Amino acid sequence: MTEAKTRAKTKAKTKPTRRSKEPKRAMTTLQRRRLRVPRVGLHEQAAARLRAMIVRGELAPGQSLGEADLSDALGISRTPLREALKQLANEGLVELRLNHSAVITPFRRAELTELFEAVSGIERCAAELAALRMEETDFERLEALQDKIEWHHGRGELRDYFQINQQIHSAIVGFARNAVLKATHEALLARAERARFFALSVLGRWDESVREHQEILAALKARDAARAGQILAHHVRRTGEIVAETLDGRADDAAVAHLSATPRSRKTKKVAP
């Protein structure tokens, strides 16, 4: 009888001890998570800034990135900078070297061809689905975006045009209402954006691109899935072809010089949206 009472007392003592440790562990984990949040936000902000500079040609293809200069320019330490560069490397915008240096990924013809074959297939499928699934508010949003790109095109504002152009492509993919399709498209988006910005600087392509966007919108409004998919797929493939043709037999610095050229201003014929 005495032995049984002793065991019962022992159990009563050990149970509260285990319970008292659990909240402590949970609180420690929570504190660690809170400490990590600023670091994640910092490297993502750095990645976003560098991504924009790469896409718009401010950091040239093949350009070497020095950690010291880059961390100083961004106002961050090397740890979040390295995390940002790893993220951009996963997106195909940066190539990491063994000595911790990084290089902006050059344009390569074979890779561009494969990239735009994939993107054109994804966006074709998206346009076909969107034509059948778009709602009235979706059409209103797309028409508003179309008005904006025509406005910026008329004023010769390439960078503003490009930003709205990307919103249109992403919106059409979103209107397909297919999460898998959207995630696949987003995984390739940064690499495609860089080539698209380059292509728009090629003489004649900008005007051609505006006309193609008008045709895509018309096909979607007519709910002609086959035509919408066909036009958008051609539109995307044409971009890849122009970049590849422009780079054929040329060094990267020549491509960058072409990319940096400022298009001539045009007289606007439209009223601002």
N, C-alpha and C positions, 0 to 999 in steps of 0.2 A: 504493500500500500504506500509506504514512504517513497519507494523507488518510482512509482507511477506519478506521485505528486511532484517529484523532482523533475521528471521529464516534461511534465506540463508547464512547470515554471520556466524551464529552459526554452521551450517553444515560444512562450509568451514574450520572453526577452528578445529572442532573435527576430521575430516578425516585425516589430516596430523599427528595428535597426535597418532592415532591408527597405522598408517603406521610406525611412528618412533619407536614404541615399538616392532614391530614384528622382525626387524633385531636384536634387543638387546636380545630378548628371544632366537632366533635361535643361536646367537653367544654364549650365556650362555650354551645352550645344547651341542653345539659343544665342548666347553671348558671342560665340564664335561666328555664327551666321551673320549677326549684325556687324561684326568687324569686317567681314568680307565684302559687304555690299558696296562701299565706296570704291574699293579696288576694281570690282567688276565694272561699275559705272565709268570709271576713269579710262580703262582700256577700251571700252566700247565707244566712248566719245572720241578717243584718239583714232580708233579704227575708222569711225565715220568721217572724221576730218581728212584722213589720209586717202580714204576711198574716193571721196569727192575730188581731191586733187589729182588722183590717178585717172579717174574717169574723164575729167575735163582736160587732161594733158598738161596740167601744171607740174606734175612729176612725169618726166618723159620715159617712154619705154626703154629699158636697158640701163636706166640711171641707177647708180649705186646710192644706197642710203646709209649714211654714217650715223651710228647710234648716238654719239655725243652731240652732234649738231642737231639731229632730229629731236632728241629729248629736250634740248635747250629751246628749240623753236616752239615746241608744243607745250613747254612748261611742265613736263612730267618727268618722273624718274625712269630709269631704264627697264625696271621690272614691268610696269604696265605697257611700256612701249613694245617690249618683246612679245607680250601677250597680244597686243594689237597686230603686230606683224604676223604672228602665227595665224590669227584669224583671217587676215588678208591673203596669206599663203593658201589657206584652205579654200578661199574663194577664187584662187587662180590669178590674183592681181600682183602678187609678190613671190619671188623665189628666194628662199633662205639658203645661206651658205654655211659651211662648217665653222667658219671663224666668227660666227654671230652677226655677219653682215647680211644685208638684204639688197636685192636688185628688183626694180620694177620689171615685171614680166614683159618681154618683148612681144610684138605682134609676130605670129608665125602663121604662114599661109595654111598649112595642113590643119593646124588646131582651129583656125578660124572657120574653115570649111566644115569641120565636124561640129563645132559649136553651133553654127547657124543652121545646120541640118537638124540638130536636136531642138533648138529653140523654135524653128519654123514648124516642126511637127507638133510641138506642145501648143503653140499659139493657134495653129490651124484647128486642132481639136477643141481648144477653148472657144474659138469663134463659132464653130459649128454648134456647140452646146449653148453658148450665150444667145445665139439667134433664136433659139427655142425657149430659153428660160428668162430672158431679160424682162423686167417689169417697166412700167411707165416711168417711174422715178430714175431707173437706170438709163433709159434713153435721154431723159432730160439732163442727167449728169454728163453723159457722153457728148451731147450736143453743145453743152456749155464749154467743155474742154476743147472741142473742135473749134469753137469760136475763138478761144484763147490762142490756139496755135496759129490760126490764120492771122490773128491780130499781130502776134509776135513775128510771124513770117513777113508780113507786110512792112513792119518797121525794121527788119533786118536784125532782130534781137535773138541771136542764135542760142545763147545760154538759157534764156527764159523759154524759148521754144522747146529746147531739149528737155527741160524739166517737165513741161506739160506733156510732151510726147511720151515720156516714160510713164506718166500717170495714166495715159490712155491705154498703153499696152497692158499695164498691170490691172487696170479696171476691167478690160475685156476678159482677161483671165479670171478675175474675181467674179464676173457675171456668169461664168460657166457653173459656178456653185459646186465646185469639185475640189475638196481640200487636198487630195493627193496631187492633182494637176497643179494647183497653186503652189504647193510646197516644192515640187520639182522645178517649176518655173523660177521661183525665188532663189533656188540654189545656183542657177546659171545667170541670174540677172546682172550681177556686177560686171562679169566679163562681157556680157552682151551690151551693156550700157556703154562701156568704153569704146567698143567698136562702132556702135551707133553714133556716138558723138563725133568720132573720126569721120564716118561716112557722110554726115551732114555737112562737113566742111568741104567735101569734094564738089567741084563746080557742076551745077545742074541737078545734083541729087536732092537738094533741099526742096526745090520746086516740085520735083517728081514725088517726093515723100508726102507733101501736102495733098497732091491730087489723089494719091493712093489712100490716104486717110479718109478723104471725102467719099471714095468708092466703098471703103469698108463700112463706114457709118450708114450709107445708103442701103447696103446689102443687109446689115443687121436690122435696120428699121423695116425692111421688107420681109424680115424673118426668112431670108433665103440662106439657109445654113451652108449649103454646098458652096455658093458663091462667096459668102463671107469668109469661109475657111480657105478657099482657093486664093482670094485676093490677099488676105493677111499672110498666108504662107509665102506667096510670091514676094510680098513686101519685105518680109524678114530675110528671105534668101537673097534678095537683091542687095540688101545692105551688106551681107557677108561677102558677096561677089565683088562689090565695089571696093571694099577694104582690101580684099585679097589682090585684086587687079592693081590697085594703087601701090601696094607694097611690093609687088612682084619685081624682083631685080633691083630694089632700092634698099639702101641702108636705113636703119631705124631713125637716124637723125634727120634724114630727108622727110620721113613720114611725120616726125614731130614738127618740123618746120611748116609742113602743109597743114597739120592740125592746128597750129597756133595762128594761122592766117585769119584775120578778121574779115568776115564777109561784108560786102558793100551794103550800105544802108539802102532801104527801098522806101519809096513813097507809099504811105499807107492809104488804102482805099476803103477801109472798114472803120466803123465806129467802135471804140473800145468796148469790150464786153463788160 
